[in-house]
Amino acid sequence: MSLASRMYHGETSFDFVGRRRLWFTISGLLVLISLVSLVVPGLNFGIDFKGGAVFRVQPTTTVTEARVRAAVGPVAEVVQVTENNPVQVIVQTEELPPAEVTRIRAELAKLAGVQLNGVSTETIGSKWGSTVSRKAFIALLVFLVVIVIYVSLRMEFKMAVAALVALLHDLIITAGIFALSRFEVTPATVIALLTILGYSLYDTVVVFDKVRENTSSLTAMSRTTYSQATNLAVNQTMMRSLNTSLASLLPILGLLVVGSYLLGAETLKDLALALFVGVAAGAYSSIFIAPPLVAMWKEKEPRYAQLRARVERLAAQGPGAERPERQRPERVERPVRGRRPAAQRPAATPAEPELAPDPELTPDEELEDEVAETEPAAVAQAPARRQPPKSRPTQQRRKPSGRQQSRPAKRRRR
């Protein structure tokens, strides 16, 4: 049986929920480092957000980065000389007046050995960048509100809050990686950030759906706590989450390595890095952050707190504590009304042996003998006051049956 099958059936289990302090500590350190990196050194916003000018030229002679910086001057913020064929020189500056733009174009044309019109210029104002940032922020807020509403209606509000915390965890860590790696934040980066929210939410909802299924049957008499049921759900869905995440990470890794570094597609570098970090962080948070957070929050409710206390008490008492063997009370013989106890009863007289039936008597004659034998005892036990006996109907004379007549009446006991 495979590891995934054993984990699904509970035969092999990793205590993800029970070690939530360790996972929260690791995530807290990562989030703290990411928040600090957002301040120092901060995000490296591209020209689309902060505005500026970009100059591009294909030189006909050998050009180095140092010579380009010397020709342009201190206004050059980013200087890049690509190694592709053909070689391209890219210079990025802040917003400049028209006269300064004309000067830089002339210096680059002279250095590259081309005409003035061979230097392309692209100018972007800071207002456009602020508009893009504001729209991206509004889209993020709308997305988060829709997530909270959907998960609250589909499952419950506490799971929605935990999913929101996991999403913020992924966003902060991704932004911190961008700040530390000094990658430019471009519109492609914003698109990637919004994309990884979907990946993270998918994994979290899959785990929460299994948690809801496992915990819906918990009652006050259950022998499983909410945390244990949640941990079982995480083990049952972990392999599915890992397979989904790996299937998404491998193409993104190929896009990052092959497309960005081997093929030199610089526009794909920011998108691929954001997707790679975000999907990896989403797979981590859906297993190690969101389910333990829900379990910790739910067990503060009185219902699940009492269930946990009961399960811990039964575990401390050992196996068989829930159903102790009942001792049957000793049976006490109660006297029946109008009946003396067995100790006070007189010894029973031995029963008289029964006489074998006479084969020569007919059934009617045997019945008359039995009635005659019981009449003296009935007369002795009868009360003093008797009722007059009922008159018997005249017996009809029986027809001879052809059998031998009965024995003399001396055998009859009157």
N, C-alpha and C positions, 0 to 999 in steps of 0.2 A: 504494500500500500504506500502511495506517495506521501510526501510531507504535507502537501496541500490537503489531501484527503484526511489525514490524521488530525490536522488542525481544524478542519471543518467539523469533524465528528467529536471534537473535544478530547481525543486520545493524546494529543500533544498540544500543549498550551504555553504560550509565553505571557508573562504577567505584564502587559502594557499598562493597564489601568493602575495596578498596584504600585508601579514605579513612577507614578506621575510627577513626583517631586524632582526626580532626576531629569525627566524630559522638560519640565517647566524651567528648571535651572539652566539647561542647555539653551533653550529658546530665549530665555531672558537675557543671557549673555550675548547671543547673536543679535537680538533686537537692540540691546544697549550699544553694542559696537556700531550697528547700522545707524542709529540715531546720532551718535557722536560723529560718524563720518559724513553725515548730511550737513553738519555744521563746519567741521574741519576735516578735509579740505572743501567739502561741499560738492554739489553736483556740477558737472561740466556741461552746461547748457550749450546747445548748438546755436548756429546762426539763426535758425528758424525761430528761436525763442528770445534771444537777446538782441537780434538785429545786427547788421554789419554788411560787409562787402566781401565777395569772393572773386578772386582773379585766377583764371586758368589760361595756360599757354603750353604749346608743344615746342620745346626748344630744338634747334637744329645743331647745336653744339653741346658740349659737355657742361652740365650745370650741377652745382652742389647746393646743399641746403644753406651752408655758411655764406656762400656768395649771394644767394637770394636774400637772406636776412640783411646782409650788408648793403644791398642795393635798395631794399624797400625801407629799411629803417626800423625804429622801435614800434611802429604802429602794427607790425606784422605779429599777429597772435599765434597763428598756426601756419607753418610752412611744411609742405609735403612734396617730395619728389618721388613719384612712383617708379617702379622698376619694370613696368610692363612695356610692351612694344606697341605703339610708340610711347616714349617717356613723356610724362605730363607733370608740370609744376603747378601746384595749387597753393595759393596764398589767401589766408582769411584774416580780415581785420575788423575792427569795430566800425561803427558808423562814422563816415568821413565826409567832409565837404566836397563839392564837385571838383575844386581845384586840386585837392589832395588825391582824388581818384585819378585825375588826368596825369598827375606826376608819377604815380605808381605804375600806371599802364605804360608810360614811356620808358621807365627804368626796366620793367620786365621785358618789353619788346627789344630793347638794346642788349640786355643780358642774354636773351634767348636767340637773338639773331633773326628776328622776324619783323614783319611790318607792324604798325600800331594796331591795325584792325585784326591782327592775329591773336590779340589778348582779349579774351572774353571777360565781361564783368557782369556780376549779378549782385544787386543791392536789395536788401531786405530790411524793412523798418521794424523797430521794436514793437510797434503797435500790433502788427500781425502776430508776433509771438505771444503777446499778452492775450490776444483774442483766442488763439489756439489753446493756451493754458487754461483759460477760464472755461471754455467749452469742454475740455477734457475733464476738468474738475466736476462740472455739472453732470457729465455723463457718468462719472464714477459714483456720485451721490445717488443718482437715479438707479443705477445698477444695484447698489447696496440696499436701497429701500425696497426694491422689487424682490431681492433675495430674502430679506427679513419677512416680508408679507407672504411670499410663497412657502417658505419653510415653516412659518407659523401655522398656516392653514393646512399644509400637508402633514406636518408632524406636531410640533409644539413650539412655543415661544423661546424656551430655554435652548432648544437645539438651534433655533435661528440665531440667537445671540452667540452661541459657540461657533457656528459657521462664520459669522461676521468677524469674530476674533481671529479665527484661522485665516481669513482673507487678509485682514490687516497685517497679520504676522508675515504672510507671504509678500505683500507689497513692500513692507518696510525692509525686509531682508534683501529683496531684489534691488530696491533703491540704494541700499548701503553697498551692495556689490558694485553697482554702477559708480558710486562715488569713490570707492577705493580703487577701482580699475581705471578711473579717469576716462571712461568711455563717454562720448558725447550723447546728450539726451536730445533726441530728434523726434519728429512726429512718428517715425517708425517705432521708437521706444514706447511712446504712449499707446500705440496700437497693440504692441506686445504686452504691455501691462494690463490692458483691458482683456486681452486674450487669455492670459494666465488665470484670471479670475474664474473663467469658465472651467478650466482644468481643475483648479482647486475645489470649486464648488461641486463638480461632478463626483470626485472621490469622496468628499465629505458627505454628500447626500446618500451615496451608496452605503457607506458605513452606518449612517444614522437610520436608514431604512431597516437594516438588519438589527440594529439596537432596539428599535421600536417593536420589531417582531419578537425578539427574545424577551423583552421586558413586559409585554402586554399581558402575559399569563401569570405574572407574579402576584401572589396573594399574601395575606398575613401568615399563612401556614406554610409558605414555601421554605425550602432549605437553601435557596440561592439568593444572594444579595443583588442589588441593582448593579454594583460594580462588577460582580462576577458575571452576570448576564451580559454586561457591556463588553467585558474582556473577551468573552466567548464570541460575541459578534465581530470584534476586531480581528480575532484569529481566523474567523470564517471568511472574512472579506479581504484579509491582508494580501493574499496571493493574487486576488483579482485586481486590487489597486496597484500592486507592484508590476504586474504584467501590463496593465494599461499605461502606467507611467513610463515603463521601459520602452514600450512600443512607440510612445510619443517622443521620448528623449533621444532615441537613436537617430531619427531623421533630423531632429533639430541640431544634434551634434555634428552630423554630416554637413548641414547648412552652415554651421559656425566654422568648422575647420576647412572644408573644401571650398565653400563659396567665398568666405571672407579672406582666408589667408592664402590658399593655393591659387584661386582664380582672381583674387584682388577685388572682389565686389564689396566695396566699403559700405555701401548702403545696407547690405545684409548683415553686417557685423553687429550693429546695435539691436536689430530685431532678433537675431539668433541668440545673442547673449541674454536678453531679457526673457525670451521664451524658455531657454534652458534653465536658468536660475529659478524662474517662477514655477515651472512644472515640477522641478525637484523639491522646492520648498512646499508646494501644494501636496505632493505625495507624503512628505514628512508630517505636515500639520494635520492631514486627514486621519492619521494613525496615532500620532503621539500627542496631539494638542486637543483637538475637538472632542473625541470620545472621553478622555479622562476629565476634561473640564465639565462635560455634561454629567458624568457620574458623580463627581464631587459636589456639584450643585444640587442634583436630584436627591442625594442621600441626606441633605439637610432638611428635607421635608419630613414631617412627623411619621408619615406612613412608612417610608423606606428606612428612616432611622430606627423605628421599632423593629422592622424586619431584620436589620443588620444586628441589632442587639440580641434578638432571639437566635439568629444563626450562630453568632459568636458564643452565646451561652450553651447552645447544644454542642458546638464543637469542643468547648471546654469540658463538658460532662462526658464526652466520649460517645462511641457508637451505641445505638440502642437507647439513648436517653429520651428520645421523643415518644417512644411507645413502651413504657415499662410493663413488665408482666404483672397482670392483676392476680392477687391472691384471693382465692375463693373463701369466704367466711365459713366457719364450721356450721354444719347443719344441725339445728336444734329442733328436736321433735316437739311439736306443739300438740297439746291434748285436744282431741276433737270434742266438741261440745256434746255432752251426754255420754261420753265414753271415758272410762277410767284408764289411767296410764297402764303401760304394759307390765310394770312391776307389781301393780295392785290387782291385776287380773288373775282369776283362778285358773289353775292348770286345766288345760283342755282335756276332757275325757276322751279316751280312744273311741274312735267311731266304730260302731258295730258293723261287722262284715255284712255286705249286702248279699241277699239270697239270690241265687241264680234263678232266672225265670223258668217257670214250669213250661216245658214244651207242650203239655197237653191243654193248657189254658188258652182261650182266645184272647185277643187284645182287649175286648170289652170286659172280660172277667178279670184280667190282670188289673185294669183300671179300677174296678170295684174293690179288689183286694187292697190296692194302695190307698184308696179313700177310707176303707175300714180301718187300716193300720194307723192312719193319721188322725182319726176322729178322737180317740181317747186323749192324745196330747193336746189337741185343740180345745177340748172341753176343760182340761186342767188349767190351761192358760187363759181361758175366757174370763171376763170380769163377772162379778156376782150378779149384776143386773143384766139379764139377757132379754133379748127380743124373741118373741114367739117364732119358732121355726116356720119357715115357709112350707106350705103344702106342696108335696111333690106330685107331679102328674102320674097318673096310673101308668105303670110300665106296661108297655105293649108286649104281648107274648111274641117271643122270637120264633121264627120258623126254624125248624130243625135244619142244620147245615150239613148234616151227614157225617159230622165229626163225632168222636167219642165224647160222651158227656164228662163234665168236670168232675174232679174228685170230690169226695164228701166234704161237707162244710166244716169238718174238724180242722182243715188246714186254714180256714179263714179265721182270722183273729178279730173277734168282735170287741 
